[in-house]
Amino acid sequence: MNKRFIGVFGTVLVLTGFGYLIWGGLGGSLVYFVTPTELLARGEAAYETPVRLAGNVVPGSVNWNARELDLRFHLSDGETDIEVWSKGAPPAMFQDTMGVVVEGRYNRAGIFESSSVMVRHSNEYKAPPEGHRPADTYEALIREE
């Protein structure tokens, strides 16, 4: 009886420990994002706080300066627009109306200063057309300036 009790108690203890590690590890690795409306609803707490912001690129709002590696656009959730500024080249798939997630901080001037721009897309891969060179895409971005 005593050995059985120790065995059951030990098993419960080990399972509880694994459960705690799994639950704690999962909770710490989840990364959330907010929409522009949710960000502005935070009031003063929205300013200068690291956050991921998600929405769609507003058509016609993209301003890309290839020489300065300066990207500006507006991000919307359908209700609220926020101007986004990012230093660096946009992802290859970046375009108007596309869903994006940006990491950064919302400043008091009303501009979201992004350190990272990630496009949201389907998991479907499409091969480039026959004869396409990756350098052509980069050259096209420079010519758009």
C-alpha positions in Angstrom: 0.0 0.0 0.0 2.8 2.4 0.9 4.7 1.7 -2.4 1.5 2.1 -4.4 0.8 5.5 -2.7 4.3 6.7 -3.4 4.0 5.6 -7.1 0.7 7.3 -7.6 1.9 10.4 -5.8 5.1 10.5 -7.9 3.2 10.1 -11.1 0.8 12.9 -10.3 3.7 15.1 -9.3 5.5 14.5 -12.5 2.4 15.0 -14.7 1.6 18.2 -12.8 5.2 19.4 -13.4 5.0 18.6 -17.1 1.6 20.3 -17.4 2.9 23.5 -15.7 6.0 23.6 -18.1 3.8 23.0 -21.2 1.2 25.6 -20.2 3.7 28.2 -19.1 5.9 27.7 -22.1 2.9 27.9 -24.5 1.5 31.1 -22.9 4.9 32.8 -23.0 5.4 32.1 -26.7 2.1 33.3 -27.9 2.3 36.6 -29.8 -0.8 38.8 -30.2 -1.5 41.7 -32.5 -4.0 44.5 -32.3 -5.9 46.4 -34.9 -5.6 50.2 -35.4 -9.0 50.7 -33.6 -7.9 48.6 -30.6 -4.5 50.4 -30.4 -6.1 53.9 -30.3 -8.7 52.7 -27.8 -5.8 52.2 -25.3 -5.4 56.0 -25.0 -2.2 57.1 -23.3 -1.1 53.4 -23.0 -0.8 53.2 -26.8 2.1 55.5 -27.0 5.7 54.3 -27.1 4.8 50.7 -26.2 6.1 47.8 -28.4 3.2 46.2 -30.2 2.2 44.2 -33.3 -0.3 46.1 -35.4 -2.4 44.3 -38.1 -4.6 45.5 -40.9 -4.7 46.1 -44.6 -2.7 48.5 -46.6 -4.9 51.4 -47.7 -5.0 51.6 -51.6 -2.9 54.5 -53.0 -1.2 55.2 -49.7 2.1 53.5 -50.3 5.1 55.8 -50.7 8.3 53.9 -51.3 11.6 55.7 -51.6 14.1 53.1 -52.8 17.2 55.3 -52.5 16.5 56.2 -48.8 14.9 52.8 -48.0 12.0 54.7 -46.6 8.5 53.1 -46.7 5.4 54.9 -45.7 1.8 53.7 -46.0 -1.5 53.7 -44.1 -2.8 50.7 -42.4 -6.6 50.2 -41.8 -8.9 47.7 -40.1 -11.9 49.1 -41.9 -12.7 51.6 -39.2 -9.4 53.4 -38.4 -6.3 54.3 -40.4 -2.9 54.7 -38.9 0.2 56.0 -40.8 3.1 53.6 -40.8 6.7 54.5 -41.3 9.4 51.8 -41.8 13.1 52.0 -42.6 14.1 49.3 -45.0 12.9 47.5 -48.1 9.4 46.1 -48.0 8.8 42.4 -48.3 8.7 41.2 -52.0 4.9 40.5 -51.8 4.0 43.9 -50.3 1.3 45.8 -52.2 -1.9 47.8 -51.8 -4.8 46.2 -50.0 -2.6 43.4 -48.7 -2.9 42.2 -45.1 0.2 43.1 -43.1 1.4 42.9 -39.5 3.9 45.5 -38.4 6.0 45.5 -35.3 7.0 48.8 -33.6 5.8 51.7 -31.5 3.0 54.3 -32.0 4.5 57.8 -31.3 2.8 60.9 -30.1 2.9 62.4 -33.6 0.3 59.8 -34.7 2.8 57.7 -36.7 3.5 54.0 -36.1 7.3 53.5 -36.4 7.8 50.0 -37.6 10.9 47.9 -37.1 9.5 45.0 -39.1 6.8 44.6 -41.9 5.4 41.1 -42.4 2.9 40.3 -45.1 0.0 38.0 -44.5 -0.6 35.6 -47.3 -1.9 32.1 -48.0 0.3 29.1 -47.7 -0.1 28.4 -51.4 3.2 28.6 -53.4 3.2 29.7 -57.0 6.4 29.3 -59.0 7.6 32.4 -60.8 6.9 32.6 -64.5 9.3 30.9 -66.9 12.4 33.0 -67.4 11.8 35.3 -64.4 14.9 36.6 -62.7 14.7 37.6 -59.0 16.9 40.7 -59.9 14.1 42.0 -62.1 11.8 42.4 -59.0 14.4 44.5 -57.2 15.1 46.6 -60.3 11.4 47.2 -60.7 11.2 48.5 -57.1 14.0 51.0 -57.8 12.3 52.2 -61.0 9.0 52.9 -59.1 10.7 55.6 -57.1 
